[in-house]
Amino acid sequence: NQSDEMKYYATLACQLRIMWLDVNENPADKFNPDGIVTRAEFGTAFSRLIFWGKVGNWKWKEWYVPHLQALKDVGIMKKIDEPFMEELRWYVMLMMKRSTK
């Protein structure tokens, strides 16, 4: 039930290996564009977008740690100790604003 624009950008995000990857960086089994996004998921995707391959995934359950730490190191994320909290739109907007500096 997504718009053609949403389908295009979702496909592009997958093709560019920015979103919807599992811990081994393979396409994830599930795709839910309407689902809740956690700080770990958003931070990983945002890190991949900003640092483009300079931050790798860990191959165990804490795959998001290097991504969140990289964002914290440059001042984009301030709080990384609760990676599975629900990400809020205004937090995302604030982090995107910080990334322009």
N, C-alpha and C positions, 0 to 999 in steps of 0.2 A: 504493500500500500504506500510505497514511497514515491516521491516525485522523480521525474527523469533526472533532474539536477542532483538530487540526493543519491540516486543510484550511480550516476557518473562519478561523483566525488568519493563515494564509498569504494567503488571499484578502483579508482585512482589511488586512494590511500592504501589499499591492499597491494596494488601493483608496485607502488613505491616503497613497500615494506615499512610503512609508518604505523599502521594499525592492524588489529585483528590477527596477531601472530601469537603462537604459543611460546613456551619458554625456550624451545629450540629454534625459534625464528622461522617456523613453518606456518602456513595458514592455519588459523584456529578452526576447531570443529564447529563452533557456533558463531553466529553473527546476529547481534541484536542491536540495531541502531537506535531503538527506543528504550533500551535498558538504562539502568543507573550506572554511572561511571564513577569509579573510585579514584582516589588520589593516585594510587599506584598505576592504574590504567592510563589516566590522563597524563601523568608525569612521564610515563614511558613513551607515549606517543609524542608528546611535546619535545622531549629530549631527542628522540630520533629525528624530529623535524629540524630542530635547531642545530644539533651537533653532527648530524648526518654521518653516522658510522664511527664516530670517535668514541662513543660510549657503547660498550657491548652488553648483551644480556648475560646474566649468570645462568648456569644450566641447572639450578636447583630452585626450590620454592620461593626464594627471595630475589627473583629475576628483576624486580623493579628498583632494588637498592642503588645500583650505580647510576641509574637515570635520575632518581630523586636527589641523590647526593650531588650530581653534576649541576642540577638546577639550583640547588641550595648554594653551591659554591659560587655561582655567578649572581646570586641575589634575586633570582626569579621566584623560588619557593622559599618560604620561611619555616614552615612546619612540615617535617617529613616523618615524624614519629608515629603517625596514625595513617598508614598507607591505605587502609581499607575503609576509611571514612568516605561518605558520599561527597562527591565533588559538587560544589554549588556554582551556578553560573557566574555570580559576581566574583568568586575566587578566580575562576578561569579568566575572566576579563582583566582582573588585577594582574595576574601572572602574565598575560599577553602584553599588557601595558609595560610591565617591568622588563619584558624581553626586548623592547624597542630601545632601551638605554644601552 
